[in-house]
């Protein structure tokens, strides 16, 4: 961009050519009024309040529609422009109902005062709004639209279309009776998913949110705190409004990454759990089979003595802990330190093992790093996006907004998913393979890529270990995956395979987003190997806007592993088995190096299996709910029942805490300081918004108390920042990230030193493997050990939905999220439903060799014949009663996506 | 009474149009004309949205913008009788009254047999031969009560679907 100089009211301003005149003026303190313009939206020119005079342009022009040119001379304020604005504003007011309940920021009211139009008598245009048909749509669970307050500025329509990529809103009718509609005039039956972007951008209170409306006045809000959203791994920055120690509103923070003000329905409206009456407020100890309130002293003493007693009696290997992707970096760091020092082993793991363990295993082997290689904005700017096994619109709604915006600008999208997901609506190609045939599919694509010579030989020669020799080895394996062979296994037509291979391989830049559909299989690691092979032969990594990204499920899945909540790695991905690493960590922790166990610990499912086998006797479970989230629920429950001692530290009683001996009340993410790391490796701040209820405590403080009482010194810290500074010393990739540096906006690791800007794209120069090169790892397709049989003829897939979150301990505490979805269902193909005599909405029984459940049938052609899908958020229909604990041998992940079942009418 | 058009027929008609949004209005015209209830039903809008890859509100916005589309069922013959000043002066108010008294036709209502509906229309541009009206796509001018009887009788005796 060229730097130019313009003049506004005699003030010389240097700016970039082509930028928006109104924005330039405002950025330089020249407060030209305007209601329809918003810097996130394309200019509309609807309200006509931003009129200015530009030399050599006739008449008054709307500054929001002018792009600046060198030497431009602008008059923003003189009698004529101000008179004109006053008259226009009066016009707007004549059609506007000025009733105001003070619960929202109204951009119109300050202008009324500014132009001295408070008194109706002073207004040149008389009111007519009472004569215009008034439309009120109150049907949405989250908002109300009132046409009498609407100035038809287009902001909500554009917020929905341009910012969120949904296009749910439009004008209905015409002329003066024009109004905003969602759907066919009823919000509730429209495609609106309640993200509230329109509420945040509405300037006049025509669209206002429902929760707490009329319960508080916006200028009596006691504080607004910026913190990271507690839900998924996007890490949206939110501004939380507090009144009387209650969260009363959440807005997105404009102008900072990763979300630039955007939120989804969970982030904006799913906060009710924090102030929920069912929050744990006191420690509970199980006495004679019943939980009774206890003091912290009693509970902590009991835990410390039991842990010590079991360690003494059964050896240190009889203890284990589950860490939490819902806790801060600082807390996960302390818990792993606690396990390694107080338990004296490495038995610490958490739910990452159940989500991207296989992805990370493959990425570590092939790239040397397990994290996403790109930044969130790249999802918008890359030329081609290959989305595989990743229902990104529902699971990472804000990442998806970037994708949809990219699509609007001409991005190509390939969706690979055995079931229909909302992204299919935006896709250029949808490949629908049979479940668990991914390796065959990807090898087949590689075959086509090689046959058509869409291979990047330079990249392979220079950046892949053993270069073209490795490529030949891959070719030897993929040779047999001819289009017809691949079609036979996957069920995808050869034409579509060809088109997808061409689109990805020949794109100028291409990125991959891979999700649970790939990872949660017994061949999860192989799936990702074959995916990365495709990426490497085409050279679609190692440059800007290219790479492989596994969007992370929870808001701190990335961070928990980064700071060492892992049975194999210390903070910063430093293997525990390496002698030198142990010495370094021992020195930092000020303990004899012999105290650190060199043996890798047990992984999540291995811990549960060891409990079942009687080898693990005590488990410390921080913020996890394995009864719902682990595979094979009956097995999990049996394992928990066999434990001698189970501590559950959580913010609510959960399905797991039912089996605990002690339940400790923890603080929610709204109640603590700290940090998290999101899916694009961005370290983001958590800030305390409200006090924890009752006697509930921050997790890290509890961990220190337990350690102290066990007689183990894991350090004394005044605050989260002190812990973080120790994390920086332990993990070189985080070394340069100080709280001060991330005060305003997060920094992406690796960031080794304080003068390092952070890393937006990985692997530009080299890969993080010892050789600095990536690895091709050829793999063959393996059929599943579990197959459809006469008794269990349907293959069940499982996954998430937009409105709920994992075991839904948090999301189902929200009336709003429940209003959108509060019932479990199973999606079945119409062919299967007909054969089984099942109709849409029927109650059905689903049985697998492991267990069974009841749910409702949803008959849709979104899944293939012989396959079915269920969301796993609903404890009353727990999908994991059906799944098995067989593991991917390389990553120990369980096959949540593949269980043979029988479905029958209940 | 007339019946809603079938889902199959909607799909058949949409099948003739490429799925790009520039075809929406053409398709809406054909769908409304083919619909025995002479309007754009929610199902039609729903199927148009899916076919043209639009959202419901985007289709609804188009349908409600143009006065020739209706989101309420109408008669097989939809009468748009002009209410603008010239036609009024030339007797259209009498004709509205006549339609109500003799045929029971009220604005925004459909006759019991489903044949006729009536709308108070803005100017049709035929002021020179006022009063004027349109029935579906045909224009009638110089209206008198006799002429109305003749036109309606004629339409009634037409073989219908």
Interface residues (C-beta under 8 A of the other chain):
Chain A: X166 X167 X168 X169 X170 X171 X172 X173 X174 X181 X182 X183 X184 X185 X190 X191 X425
Chain B: X42 X45 X53 X54 X55 X56 X57 X58 X60 X61 X64 X65 X71
